[in-house]
Amino acid sequence: MTSIFGATYEPAVTPSGPSPEPVYYRTDGPYRGAAPFFYDVDRFPWARRVQDGWRAIRDEYEANVRHGTDRIVDVFNPTGPKVPGWRSVNFQTYLWRFDEARRAFPTTVALLQSIPGLTSAFINVLEPNSTIPAHHGDSNTIVRCHLGLDVPAGDCGVRVGAETRQCGNGTLIAFSDAHEHASWNATDQRRIVLVFDVMLPEYRAQARWICANVLAAVGVIWLEARLRFLRRADTLELRQAGRTIPFPRPVRKTLRRALAAGVYLRL
């Protein structure tokens, strides 16, 4: 295998059968791969167990809210502007764990830990009449899942590419995070879902390195956003639109790989 610290590894390889498509990171530009927009959740052996636990997760969240121990924070947006009405309780982000929140949610964490290939997990809160703007996600190596915990009746949906699904209590939605996607809550009540990412089996042998690169790619985009004011005059418009001026692709890749080597040691 090519050395990780030589920073030349990209494609994942399986022991047998055809190789999957090369690993995509958000610093590669818009995703053009062949991953499906949505997955059939019945293909995942853990899906029924997770769905059956939705009430216990919701009850634990509500108990923490009552006690002021929910650990909810605004969702971090590396491009700069905060998305109004979008908050989360973070348990794990690409193997990087948030211990205080995990201790406050033992039932939720125990259920999540039973999912093979889990990389990220958080409870996502979207306030009434709020929208998460369209964006490409972090990687084609994971399946992103939404489990409805407290979803009001009405238009609460997820669009991935050209396809749309509606959220509901106890409903599990699975999709490719790499494709452009958006979520919205067009009701007058709060929407709460459990969001978690599961790495596809063909990439799991390199899970730690892939996760390090995903986190490093977020760092590169954060850096681009912070350097906008040095590069062009229209930074206010860019900042308000949540866009960055990307570094040249070779620079992006070199920075990502360099940062990933350090993150890899911390995971």
PyRosetta script that sets phi, psi and omega in degrees:
from pyrosetta import init, pose_from_sequence

init()
pose = pose_from_sequence("MTSIFGATYEPAVTPSGPSPEPVYYRTDGPYRGAAPFFYDVDRFPWARRVQDGWRAIRDEYEANVRHGTDRIVDVFNPTGPKVPGWRSVNFQTYLWRFDEARRAFPTTVALLQSIPGLTSAFINVLEPNSTIPAHHGDSNTIVRCHLGLDVPAGDCGVRVGAETRQCGNGTLIAFSDAHEHASWNATDQRRIVLVFDVMLPEYRAQARWICANVLAAVGVIWLEARLRFLRRADTLELRQAGRTIPFPRPVRKTLRRALAAGVYLRL")
pose.set_psi(1, 143.7)
pose.set_omega(1, 177.7)
pose.set_phi(2, -64.8)
pose.set_psi(2, 141.2)
pose.set_omega(2, -176.3)
pose.set_phi(3, -62.0)
pose.set_psi(3, 131.9)
pose.set_omega(3, 175.9)
pose.set_phi(4, -66.1)
pose.set_psi(4, -42.6)
pose.set_omega(4, -175.8)
pose.set_phi(5, -77.5)
pose.set_psi(5, -12.8)
pose.set_omega(5, 168.6)
pose.set_phi(6, -78.3)
pose.set_psi(6, -9.7)
pose.set_omega(6, 172.9)
pose.set_phi(7, 59.6)
pose.set_psi(7, 38.5)
pose.set_omega(7, 178.9)
pose.set_phi(8, -116.8)
pose.set_psi(8, 1.7)
pose.set_omega(8, -179.3)
pose.set_phi(9, -81.4)
pose.set_psi(9, 131.7)
pose.set_omega(9, 172.5)
pose.set_phi(10, -130.5)
pose.set_psi(10, -66.2)
pose.set_omega(10, -173.0)
pose.set_phi(11, -73.5)
pose.set_psi(11, 145.6)
pose.set_omega(11, 173.1)
pose.set_phi(12, -85.0)
pose.set_psi(12, 150.6)
pose.set_omega(12, -178.7)
pose.set_phi(13, -131.1)
pose.set_psi(13, 134.0)
pose.set_omega(13, 177.0)
pose.set_phi(14, -96.2)
pose.set_psi(14, 153.4)
pose.set_omega(14, -178.0)
pose.set_phi(15, -62.0)
pose.set_psi(15, -31.1)
pose.set_omega(15, -179.6)
pose.set_phi(16, -146.4)
pose.set_psi(16, 158.9)
pose.set_omega(16, -180.0)
pose.set_phi(17, 84.4)
pose.set_psi(17, 175.8)
pose.set_omega(17, -177.7)
pose.set_phi(18, -67.2)
pose.set_psi(18, 149.1)
pose.set_omega(18, 178.4)
pose.set_phi(19, -72.0)
pose.set_psi(19, 144.6)
pose.set_omega(19, 174.4)
pose.set_phi(20, -71.5)
pose.set_psi(20, 173.5)
pose.set_omega(20, 179.1)
pose.set_phi(21, -67.9)
pose.set_psi(21, 155.6)
pose.set_omega(21, -178.7)
pose.set_phi(22, -56.6)
pose.set_psi(22, 151.9)
pose.set_omega(22, -179.5)
pose.set_phi(23, -66.9)
pose.set_psi(23, 132.7)
pose.set_omega(23, 177.4)
pose.set_phi(24, -105.3)
pose.set_psi(24, 136.3)
pose.set_omega(24, 171.0)
pose.set_phi(25, -122.8)
pose.set_psi(25, 155.4)
pose.set_omega(25, -172.7)
pose.set_phi(26, -65.2)
pose.set_psi(26, -20.7)
pose.set_omega(26, 175.3)
pose.set_phi(27, -75.9)
pose.set_psi(27, -4.2)
pose.set_omega(27, 177.3)
pose.set_phi(28, -81.2)
pose.set_psi(28, -4.3)
pose.set_omega(28, -175.8)
pose.set_phi(29, 95.4)
pose.set_psi(29, -171.8)
pose.set_omega(29, -179.5)
pose.set_phi(30, -57.4)
pose.set_psi(30, 137.1)
pose.set_omega(30, -180.0)
pose.set_phi(31, -72.2)
pose.set_psi(31, 132.2)
pose.set_omega(31, -179.8)
pose.set_phi(32, -122.8)
pose.set_psi(32, 17.0)
pose.set_omega(32, -175.1)
pose.set_phi(33, -80.3)
pose.set_psi(33, -170.8)
pose.set_omega(33, -170.9)
pose.set_phi(34, -108.1)
pose.set_psi(34, 12.9)
pose.set_omega(34, 178.7)
pose.set_phi(35, -61.8)
pose.set_psi(35, 143.7)
pose.set_omega(35, 178.2)
pose.set_phi(36, -66.3)
pose.set_psi(36, 154.9)
pose.set_omega(36, 174.9)
pose.set_phi(37, -64.6)
pose.set_psi(37, -55.0)
pose.set_omega(37, 178.7)
pose.set_phi(38, -120.3)
pose.set_psi(38, 149.9)
pose.set_omega(38, 177.3)
pose.set_phi(39, -106.4)
pose.set_psi(39, 150.4)
pose.set_omega(39, 171.0)
pose.set_phi(40, -76.4)
pose.set_psi(40, 113.2)
pose.set_omega(40, -174.5)
pose.set_phi(41, -65.2)
pose.set_psi(41, -20.4)
pose.set_omega(41, -179.7)
pose.set_phi(42, -66.3)
pose.set_psi(42, -14.4)
pose.set_omega(42, 178.4)
pose.set_phi(43, -75.8)
pose.set_psi(43, -14.1)
pose.set_omega(43, -176.6)
pose.set_phi(44, -99.5)
pose.set_psi(44, 119.3)
pose.set_omega(44, -175.7)
pose.set_phi(45, -64.6)
pose.set_psi(45, -19.9)
pose.set_omega(45, -179.0)
pose.set_phi(46, -90.3)
pose.set_psi(46, -5.8)
pose.set_omega(46, -170.6)
pose.set_phi(47, -62.7)
pose.set_psi(47, -46.1)
pose.set_omega(47, -177.1)
pose.set_phi(48, -63.5)
pose.set_psi(48, -40.1)
pose.set_omega(48, -180.0)
pose.set_phi(49, -62.5)
pose.set_psi(49, -40.9)
pose.set_omega(49, 179.2)
pose.set_phi(50, -67.4)
pose.set_psi(50, -45.2)
pose.set_omega(50, 179.4)
pose.set_phi(51, -60.6)
pose.set_psi(51, -40.3)
pose.set_omega(51, -179.3)
pose.set_phi(52, -64.8)
pose.set_psi(52, -19.8)
pose.set_omega(52, -178.2)
pose.set_phi(53, -94.7)
pose.set_psi(53, 8.5)
pose.set_omega(53, -171.4)
pose.set_phi(54, -64.0)
pose.set_psi(54, -36.4)
pose.set_omega(54, -179.1)
pose.set_phi(55, -68.0)
pose.set_psi(55, -39.8)
pose.set_omega(55, 178.8)
pose.set_phi(56, -63.6)
pose.set_psi(56, -38.3)
pose.set_omega(56, 177.9)
pose.set_phi(57, -66.5)
pose.set_psi(57, -44.9)
pose.set_omega(57, 179.4)
pose.set_phi(58, -61.7)
pose.set_psi(58, -42.9)
pose.set_omega(58, -179.2)
pose.set_phi(59, -63.5)
pose.set_psi(59, -39.5)
pose.set_omega(59, 179.7)
pose.set_phi(60, -66.9)
pose.set_psi(60, -39.9)
pose.set_omega(60, 177.3)
pose.set_phi(61, -62.4)
pose.set_psi(61, -47.3)
pose.set_omega(61, -178.6)
pose.set_phi(62, -63.1)
pose.set_psi(62, -37.0)
pose.set_omega(62, 178.1)
pose.set_phi(63, -64.8)
pose.set_psi(63, -40.6)
pose.set_omega(63, 178.5)
pose.set_phi(64, -67.4)
pose.set_psi(64, -36.5)
pose.set_omega(64, 176.6)
pose.set_phi(65, -62.2)
pose.set_psi(65, -44.3)
pose.set_omega(65, 179.9)
pose.set_phi(66, -61.5)
pose.set_psi(66, -36.5)
pose.set_omega(66, -176.6)
pose.set_phi(67, -90.1)
pose.set_psi(67, -2.9)
pose.set_omega(67, -178.9)
pose.set_phi(68, 72.4)
pose.set_psi(68, 25.3)
pose.set_omega(68, -177.7)
pose.set_phi(69, -117.1)
pose.set_psi(69, 23.1)
pose.set_omega(69, -174.0)
pose.set_phi(70, -77.8)
pose.set_psi(70, -15.8)
pose.set_omega(70, 176.5)
pose.set_phi(71, 59.9)
pose.set_psi(71, 31.7)
pose.set_omega(71, -177.1)
pose.set_phi(72, -79.0)
pose.set_psi(72, 140.8)
pose.set_omega(72, -179.3)
pose.set_phi(73, -139.2)
pose.set_psi(73, 161.7)
pose.set_omega(73, 171.9)
pose.set_phi(74, -64.3)
pose.set_psi(74, 141.8)
pose.set_omega(74, 179.2)
pose.set_phi(75, -67.8)
pose.set_psi(75, 131.4)
pose.set_omega(75, 179.9)
pose.set_phi(76, -72.8)
pose.set_psi(76, 128.0)
pose.set_omega(76, 177.4)
pose.set_phi(77, -117.5)
pose.set_psi(77, 108.3)
pose.set_omega(77, -174.6)
pose.set_phi(78, -63.3)
pose.set_psi(78, -21.2)
pose.set_omega(78, -179.8)
pose.set_phi(79, -79.0)
pose.set_psi(79, -9.3)
pose.set_omega(79, 172.4)
pose.set_phi(80, 127.7)
pose.set_psi(80, -72.1)
pose.set_omega(80, -170.1)
pose.set_phi(81, -72.4)
pose.set_psi(81, 139.9)
pose.set_omega(81, 173.9)
pose.set_phi(82, -71.0)
pose.set_psi(82, 138.9)
pose.set_omega(82, 176.3)
pose.set_phi(83, -86.6)
pose.set_psi(83, 114.5)
pose.set_omega(83, -176.2)
pose.set_phi(84, -58.1)
pose.set_psi(84, 135.2)
pose.set_omega(84, 174.4)
pose.set_phi(85, 81.3)
pose.set_psi(85, 8.9)
pose.set_omega(85, -176.2)
pose.set_phi(86, -115.4)
pose.set_psi(86, 113.3)
pose.set_omega(86, -177.6)
pose.set_phi(87, -136.3)
pose.set_psi(87, 166.3)
pose.set_omega(87, -178.9)
pose.set_phi(88, -155.2)
pose.set_psi(88, 158.6)
pose.set_omega(88, 168.5)
pose.set_phi(89, -107.6)
pose.set_psi(89, 112.9)
pose.set_omega(89, -170.7)
pose.set_phi(90, -95.6)
pose.set_psi(90, 123.8)
pose.set_omega(90, 175.4)
pose.set_phi(91, -101.0)
pose.set_psi(91, -37.0)
pose.set_omega(91, -175.2)
pose.set_phi(92, -164.6)
pose.set_psi(92, 135.7)
pose.set_omega(92, 177.0)
pose.set_phi(93, -128.6)
pose.set_psi(93, 105.3)
pose.set_omega(93, -178.9)
pose.set_phi(94, 47.0)
pose.set_psi(94, 56.1)
pose.set_omega(94, 176.7)
pose.set_phi(95, 75.2)
pose.set_psi(95, -8.0)
pose.set_omega(95, 176.4)
pose.set_phi(96, -83.2)
pose.set_psi(96, 115.3)
pose.set_omega(96, -170.5)
pose.set_phi(97, -94.6)
pose.set_psi(97, 148.8)
pose.set_omega(97, 176.6)
pose.set_phi(98, -114.1)
pose.set_psi(98, 96.5)
pose.set_omega(98, -165.3)
pose.set_phi(99, -67.7)
pose.set_psi(99, -37.0)
pose.set_omega(99, -177.5)
pose.set_phi(100, -64.1)
pose.set_psi(100, -44.4)
pose.set_omega(100, 178.8)
pose.set_phi(101, -65.9)
pose.set_psi(101, -38.0)
pose.set_omega(101, 180.0)
pose.set_phi(102, -63.3)
pose.set_psi(102, -39.8)
pose.set_omega(102, 178.8)
pose.set_phi(103, -67.2)
pose.set_psi(103, -30.0)
pose.set_omega(103, -179.2)
pose.set_phi(104, -79.5)
pose.set_psi(104, -14.2)
pose.set_omega(104, -176.4)
pose.set_phi(105, -128.2)
pose.set_psi(105, 62.1)
pose.set_omega(105, -175.4)
pose.set_phi(106, -63.9)
pose.set_psi(106, -37.0)
pose.set_omega(106, -179.6)
pose.set_phi(107, -66.3)
pose.set_psi(107, -45.9)
pose.set_omega(107, 179.7)
pose.set_phi(108, -63.2)
pose.set_psi(108, -46.1)
pose.set_omega(108, -177.8)
pose.set_phi(109, -64.7)
pose.set_psi(109, -39.4)
pose.set_omega(109, 178.8)
pose.set_phi(110, -61.4)
pose.set_psi(110, -41.2)
pose.set_omega(110, 178.5)
pose.set_phi(111, -66.5)
pose.set_psi(111, -42.7)
pose.set_omega(111, 179.6)
pose.set_phi(112, -62.9)
pose.set_psi(112, -39.4)
pose.set_omega(112, -177.9)
pose.set_phi(113, -67.1)
pose.set_psi(113, -14.6)
pose.set_omega(113, 178.4)
pose.set_phi(114, -83.1)
pose.set_psi(114, -2.6)
pose.set_omega(114, -177.8)
pose.set_phi(115, -92.8)
pose.set_psi(115, 116.5)
pose.set_omega(115, 178.7)
pose.set_phi(116, -64.3)
pose.set_psi(116, 134.6)
pose.set_omega(116, 176.3)
pose.set_phi(117, 82.3)
pose.set_psi(117, 12.1)
pose.set_omega(117, 179.5)
pose.set_phi(118, -62.1)
pose.set_psi(118, 130.8)
pose.set_omega(118, 177.1)
pose.set_phi(119, -115.9)
pose.set_psi(119, -37.4)
pose.set_omega(119, -176.3)
pose.set_phi(120, -140.5)
pose.set_psi(120, 153.7)
pose.set_omega(120, 176.9)
pose.set_phi(121, -162.7)
pose.set_psi(121, 138.6)
pose.set_omega(121, 176.6)
pose.set_phi(122, -163.1)
pose.set_psi(122, 153.0)
pose.set_omega(122, 171.2)
pose.set_phi(123, -89.8)
pose.set_psi(123, 126.3)
pose.set_omega(123, -173.5)
pose.set_phi(124, -108.9)
pose.set_psi(124, 128.5)
pose.set_omega(124, 179.6)
pose.set_phi(125, -114.8)
pose.set_psi(125, 126.3)
pose.set_omega(125, 177.4)
pose.set_phi(126, -123.0)
pose.set_psi(126, 117.4)
pose.set_omega(126, -175.2)
pose.set_phi(127, -69.4)
pose.set_psi(127, 164.9)
pose.set_omega(127, -179.4)
pose.set_phi(128, -54.5)
pose.set_psi(128, 141.6)
pose.set_omega(128, 176.3)
pose.set_phi(129, 52.7)
pose.set_psi(129, 45.3)
pose.set_omega(129, 179.1)
pose.set_phi(130, -120.6)
pose.set_psi(130, 154.9)
pose.set_omega(130, -177.8)
pose.set_phi(131, -136.3)
pose.set_psi(131, 136.7)
pose.set_omega(131, 169.5)
pose.set_phi(132, -93.5)
pose.set_psi(132, 112.7)
pose.set_omega(132, -172.8)
pose.set_phi(133, -61.0)
pose.set_psi(133, 157.4)
pose.set_omega(133, 179.1)
pose.set_phi(134, -59.7)
pose.set_psi(134, 137.0)
pose.set_omega(134, -179.9)
pose.set_phi(135, -160.5)
pose.set_psi(135, 156.6)
pose.set_omega(135, 170.3)
pose.set_phi(136, -86.4)
pose.set_psi(136, 142.8)
pose.set_omega(136, -178.7)
pose.set_phi(137, -85.0)
pose.set_psi(137, -158.5)
pose.set_omega(137, -167.1)
pose.set_phi(138, -89.1)
pose.set_psi(138, -34.5)
pose.set_omega(138, -172.0)
pose.set_phi(139, -165.8)
pose.set_psi(139, 154.0)
pose.set_omega(139, 174.9)
pose.set_phi(140, -87.8)
pose.set_psi(140, 3.0)
pose.set_omega(140, -176.0)
pose.set_phi(141, -86.8)
pose.set_psi(141, -8.1)
pose.set_omega(141, -175.9)
pose.set_phi(142, -121.4)
pose.set_psi(142, 156.9)
pose.set_omega(142, 168.8)
pose.set_phi(143, -104.8)
pose.set_psi(143, 123.6)
pose.set_omega(143, 177.3)
pose.set_phi(144, -91.8)
pose.set_psi(144, 135.0)
pose.set_omega(144, -176.2)
pose.set_phi(145, -123.6)
pose.set_psi(145, 139.7)
pose.set_omega(145, 173.1)
pose.set_phi(146, -118.0)
pose.set_psi(146, 123.2)
pose.set_omega(146, 175.1)
pose.set_phi(147, -113.8)
pose.set_psi(147, 117.3)
pose.set_omega(147, -178.1)
pose.set_phi(148, -67.2)
pose.set_psi(148, 128.0)
pose.set_omega(148, 178.1)
pose.set_phi(149, -110.9)
pose.set_psi(149, -45.5)
pose.set_omega(149, 178.4)
pose.set_phi(150, -146.5)
pose.set_psi(150, 84.2)
pose.set_omega(150, -173.8)
pose.set_phi(151, -111.0)
pose.set_psi(151, 117.7)
pose.set_omega(151, -179.5)
pose.set_phi(152, -69.5)
pose.set_psi(152, 155.8)
pose.set_omega(152, 173.6)
pose.set_phi(153, -65.5)
pose.set_psi(153, 141.4)
pose.set_omega(153, -178.9)
pose.set_phi(154, 126.0)
pose.set_psi(154, -159.1)
pose.set_omega(154, -171.8)
pose.set_phi(155, -90.8)
pose.set_psi(155, 92.4)
pose.set_omega(155, 172.1)
pose.set_phi(156, -123.7)
pose.set_psi(156, 107.2)
pose.set_omega(156, -170.6)
pose.set_phi(157, -137.1)
pose.set_psi(157, 173.3)
pose.set_omega(157, 176.1)
pose.set_phi(158, -132.5)
pose.set_psi(158, 128.5)
pose.set_omega(158, 173.5)
pose.set_phi(159, -111.7)
pose.set_psi(159, 129.9)
pose.set_omega(159, 174.5)
pose.set_phi(160, -126.2)
pose.set_psi(160, 118.7)
pose.set_omega(160, -175.4)
pose.set_phi(161, 59.1)
pose.set_psi(161, -122.3)
pose.set_omega(161, -178.4)
pose.set_phi(162, -100.8)
pose.set_psi(162, 6.5)
pose.set_omega(162, -175.1)
pose.set_phi(163, -115.1)
pose.set_psi(163, 150.2)
pose.set_omega(163, -176.8)
pose.set_phi(164, -131.7)
pose.set_psi(164, 143.2)
pose.set_omega(164, 173.4)
pose.set_phi(165, -131.7)
pose.set_psi(165, 149.5)
pose.set_omega(165, 176.0)
pose.set_phi(166, -98.8)
pose.set_psi(166, 142.2)
pose.set_omega(166, 177.6)
pose.set_phi(167, -82.9)
pose.set_psi(167, 159.3)
pose.set_omega(167, 176.0)
pose.set_phi(168, -163.9)
pose.set_psi(168, 157.8)
pose.set_omega(168, 179.7)
pose.set_phi(169, -60.8)
pose.set_psi(169, 127.5)
pose.set_omega(169, -179.9)
pose.set_phi(170, 76.7)
pose.set_psi(170, 0.2)
pose.set_omega(170, 178.9)
pose.set_phi(171, -88.0)
pose.set_psi(171, 133.2)
pose.set_omega(171, 178.8)
pose.set_phi(172, -108.0)
pose.set_psi(172, 123.9)
pose.set_omega(172, 177.5)
pose.set_phi(173, -115.1)
pose.set_psi(173, 133.4)
pose.set_omega(173, 180.0)
pose.set_phi(174, -127.5)
pose.set_psi(174, 132.8)
pose.set_omega(174, -177.2)
pose.set_phi(175, -149.8)
pose.set_psi(175, 169.9)
pose.set_omega(175, 176.6)
pose.set_phi(176, -84.7)
pose.set_psi(176, 119.1)
pose.set_omega(176, -179.3)
pose.set_phi(177, -70.1)
pose.set_psi(177, -19.7)
pose.set_omega(177, -175.9)
pose.set_phi(178, -70.4)
pose.set_psi(178, -35.1)
pose.set_omega(178, 178.9)
pose.set_phi(179, -66.5)
pose.set_psi(179, 155.0)
pose.set_omega(179, 172.9)
pose.set_phi(180, -59.2)
pose.set_psi(180, 133.7)
pose.set_omega(180, -179.3)
pose.set_phi(181, -149.7)
pose.set_psi(181, 161.7)
pose.set_omega(181, -179.1)
pose.set_phi(182, -150.1)
pose.set_psi(182, 156.2)
pose.set_omega(182, 176.5)
pose.set_phi(183, -133.4)
pose.set_psi(183, 155.9)
pose.set_omega(183, 179.7)
pose.set_phi(184, -153.0)
pose.set_psi(184, 158.2)
pose.set_omega(184, 174.1)
pose.set_phi(185, -132.1)
pose.set_psi(185, 95.4)
pose.set_omega(185, -177.2)
pose.set_phi(186, -95.5)
pose.set_psi(186, 38.5)
pose.set_omega(186, 178.2)
pose.set_phi(187, -120.5)
pose.set_psi(187, 177.4)
pose.set_omega(187, 179.4)
pose.set_phi(188, -99.8)
pose.set_psi(188, 18.3)
pose.set_omega(188, 177.5)
pose.set_phi(189, -129.1)
pose.set_psi(189, 160.6)
pose.set_omega(189, -178.6)
pose.set_phi(190, -71.8)
pose.set_psi(190, 141.9)
pose.set_omega(190, 175.3)
pose.set_phi(191, -109.9)
pose.set_psi(191, 130.0)
pose.set_omega(191, -179.0)
pose.set_phi(192, -127.3)
pose.set_psi(192, 126.4)
pose.set_omega(192, 177.5)
pose.set_phi(193, -136.3)
pose.set_psi(193, 153.2)
pose.set_omega(193, 169.1)
pose.set_phi(194, -89.9)
pose.set_psi(194, 124.6)
pose.set_omega(194, 178.5)
pose.set_phi(195, -111.1)
pose.set_psi(195, 131.3)
pose.set_omega(195, 175.5)
pose.set_phi(196, -148.6)
pose.set_psi(196, 152.9)
pose.set_omega(196, -178.0)
pose.set_phi(197, -115.3)
pose.set_psi(197, 137.2)
pose.set_omega(197, 178.7)
pose.set_phi(198, -124.2)
pose.set_psi(198, 125.2)
pose.set_omega(198, 179.9)
pose.set_phi(199, -73.7)
pose.set_psi(199, 135.0)
pose.set_omega(199, 178.1)
pose.set_phi(200, -63.2)
pose.set_psi(200, 144.5)
pose.set_omega(200, -173.7)
pose.set_phi(201, -55.0)
pose.set_psi(201, -35.3)
pose.set_omega(201, -175.1)
pose.set_phi(202, -69.9)
pose.set_psi(202, -10.2)
pose.set_omega(202, -179.6)
pose.set_phi(203, -110.7)
pose.set_psi(203, -4.6)
pose.set_omega(203, -169.2)
pose.set_phi(204, -67.9)
pose.set_psi(204, -25.2)
pose.set_omega(204, 178.7)
pose.set_phi(205, -61.7)
pose.set_psi(205, -24.3)
pose.set_omega(205, -179.7)
pose.set_phi(206, -113.5)
pose.set_psi(206, 25.9)
pose.set_omega(206, -171.8)
pose.set_phi(207, -57.7)
pose.set_psi(207, -44.9)
pose.set_omega(207, -176.0)
pose.set_phi(208, -65.0)
pose.set_psi(208, -41.5)
pose.set_omega(208, 179.7)
pose.set_phi(209, -68.8)
pose.set_psi(209, -40.5)
pose.set_omega(209, 177.8)
pose.set_phi(210, -62.5)
pose.set_psi(210, -45.9)
pose.set_omega(210, -179.9)
pose.set_phi(211, -62.6)
pose.set_psi(211, -38.7)
pose.set_omega(211, 177.6)
pose.set_phi(212, -62.0)
pose.set_psi(212, -39.9)
pose.set_omega(212, 179.0)
pose.set_phi(213, -69.9)
pose.set_psi(213, -36.5)
pose.set_omega(213, 176.9)
pose.set_phi(214, -61.8)
pose.set_psi(214, -48.0)
pose.set_omega(214, 179.2)
pose.set_phi(215, -63.9)
pose.set_psi(215, -37.6)
pose.set_omega(215, 177.4)
pose.set_phi(216, -65.6)
pose.set_psi(216, -38.3)
pose.set_omega(216, 178.1)
pose.set_phi(217, -62.8)
pose.set_psi(217, -38.9)
pose.set_omega(217, 175.2)
pose.set_phi(218, -61.1)
pose.set_psi(218, -40.2)
pose.set_omega(218, 177.7)
pose.set_phi(219, -63.0)
pose.set_psi(219, -38.1)
pose.set_omega(219, 178.4)
pose.set_phi(220, -64.1)
pose.set_psi(220, -44.5)
pose.set_omega(220, -179.9)
pose.set_phi(221, -65.6)
pose.set_psi(221, -39.3)
pose.set_omega(221, 175.6)
pose.set_phi(222, -60.0)
pose.set_psi(222, -42.1)
pose.set_omega(222, 179.7)
pose.set_phi(223, -65.2)
pose.set_psi(223, -41.8)
pose.set_omega(223, 176.9)
pose.set_phi(224, -58.7)
pose.set_psi(224, -41.8)
pose.set_omega(224, -179.8)
pose.set_phi(225, -64.1)
pose.set_psi(225, -38.3)
pose.set_omega(225, -178.8)
pose.set_phi(226, -73.3)
pose.set_psi(226, -22.1)
pose.set_omega(226, -178.5)
pose.set_phi(227, -96.4)
pose.set_psi(227, 5.0)
pose.set_omega(227, 179.4)
pose.set_phi(228, -54.9)
pose.set_psi(228, -42.8)
pose.set_omega(228, -173.2)
pose.set_phi(229, -66.8)
pose.set_psi(229, -16.4)
pose.set_omega(229, 178.0)
pose.set_phi(230, -90.0)
pose.set_psi(230, -7.8)
pose.set_omega(230, -167.8)
pose.set_phi(231, -115.4)
pose.set_psi(231, -29.0)
pose.set_omega(231, 179.1)
pose.set_phi(232, -150.8)
pose.set_psi(232, 162.8)
pose.set_omega(232, -175.8)
pose.set_phi(233, -82.9)
pose.set_psi(233, -23.7)
pose.set_omega(233, -172.6)
pose.set_phi(234, -91.0)
pose.set_psi(234, 43.2)
pose.set_omega(234, -175.1)
pose.set_phi(235, -69.5)
pose.set_psi(235, -30.3)
pose.set_omega(235, 179.9)
pose.set_phi(236, -61.9)
pose.set_psi(236, -46.9)
pose.set_omega(236, 179.2)
pose.set_phi(237, -62.6)
pose.set_psi(237, -41.2)
pose.set_omega(237, 178.6)
pose.set_phi(238, -63.7)
pose.set_psi(238, -43.8)
pose.set_omega(238, -177.9)
pose.set_phi(239, -64.2)
pose.set_psi(239, -44.0)
pose.set_omega(239, -179.3)
pose.set_phi(240, -65.7)
pose.set_psi(240, -31.5)
pose.set_omega(240, 179.5)
pose.set_phi(241, -84.5)
pose.set_psi(241, -6.2)
pose.set_omega(241, -179.1)
pose.set_phi(242, 69.5)
pose.set_psi(242, 32.3)
pose.set_omega(242, -179.9)
pose.set_phi(243, -114.8)
pose.set_psi(243, 154.8)
pose.set_omega(243, 176.2)
pose.set_phi(244, -118.6)
pose.set_psi(244, 169.1)
pose.set_omega(244, 170.3)
pose.set_phi(245, -100.5)
pose.set_psi(245, 103.6)
pose.set_omega(245, -173.9)
pose.set_phi(246, -63.7)
pose.set_psi(246, 143.6)
pose.set_omega(246, 167.7)
pose.set_phi(247, -64.6)
pose.set_psi(247, 160.2)
pose.set_omega(247, 172.5)
pose.set_phi(248, -53.7)
pose.set_psi(248, 146.2)
pose.set_omega(248, -173.7)
pose.set_phi(249, -55.0)
pose.set_psi(249, -43.0)
pose.set_omega(249, 177.8)
pose.set_phi(250, -60.8)
pose.set_psi(250, -35.1)
pose.set_omega(250, 178.1)
pose.set_phi(251, -68.4)
pose.set_psi(251, -43.0)
pose.set_omega(251, 177.7)
pose.set_phi(252, -56.9)
pose.set_psi(252, -47.3)
pose.set_omega(252, -177.1)
pose.set_phi(253, -65.3)
pose.set_psi(253, -42.6)
pose.set_omega(253, -179.7)
pose.set_phi(254, -64.2)
pose.set_psi(254, -44.6)
pose.set_omega(254, 177.9)
pose.set_phi(255, -62.6)
pose.set_psi(255, -44.7)
pose.set_omega(255, -179.9)
pose.set_phi(256, -58.3)
pose.set_psi(256, -48.2)
pose.set_omega(256, -177.4)
pose.set_phi(257, -65.2)
pose.set_psi(257, -37.8)
pose.set_omega(257, 179.5)
pose.set_phi(258, -66.2)
pose.set_psi(258, -45.4)
pose.set_omega(258, 178.1)
pose.set_phi(259, -65.3)
pose.set_psi(259, -37.0)
pose.set_omega(259, -177.2)
pose.set_phi(260, -62.8)
pose.set_psi(260, -34.6)
pose.set_omega(260, 179.6)
pose.set_phi(261, -60.3)
pose.set_psi(261, -40.0)
pose.set_omega(261, 177.3)
pose.set_phi(262, -71.1)
pose.set_psi(262, -42.5)
pose.set_omega(262, 179.7)
pose.set_phi(263, -63.8)
pose.set_psi(263, -37.7)
pose.set_omega(263, -179.8)
pose.set_phi(264, -55.1)
pose.set_psi(264, -39.2)
pose.set_omega(264, -179.1)
pose.set_phi(265, -69.9)
pose.set_psi(265, -22.8)
pose.set_omega(265, -178.4)
pose.set_phi(266, -89.3)
pose.set_psi(266, -19.4)
pose.set_omega(266, -176.9)
pose.set_phi(267, -77.8)
pose.dump_pdb("model.pdb")
